Amino acid sequence: MARRNDNNSRSDSKAAYIVSSTIDAAEALSVGVLRLTERTLLEALHTVEDVGSELGSTVVRAARGSIKAAEVIGGDLVEVGRGVSRGLVQPAREVGDGVARLATGLWSNVTEVAGRATARKATAKAAGRRSRKRAAA
């Protein structure tokens, strides 16, 4: 009978060993899955951080490009404004010079005779040549 007890104790110890080995394997598997999940989450967070960084730098580059374009457009507008003002100033000067000559000419025609101002008659201009009108074809 002692032998039977030995077999039972061996069977019990074998069963305990199998159960213990299974629990150890399950624990190792669950720790591995946990570590895998942890690494996956960390890598996903790093990826999101990298994508956010790239988006941020892209937005900054786009804003700087827009600012540079606005500077260029503003410079072009300044040059256009200068050209327009020069284009307006020159004719205005010419008109002003003509008005000044006209006023000077009119003023020089006025003379004082015996305390009163009289106007001299301006010199007559020659009539311009008339051109013939062409007949419509």
HUPE-V494912 format. One record per helix or strand of 3 or more residues. SS is the DSSP state (@ for helix, = for strand). FROM is the first residue (numbers start at 1). LEN is the number of residues. Records with the same first field share a line. If there is no record, write none. Layout:
# HUPE-V494912
SS: FROM-LEN + FROM-LEN
This chain:
# HUPE-V494912
@: 2-108
=: 110-4 + 116-4
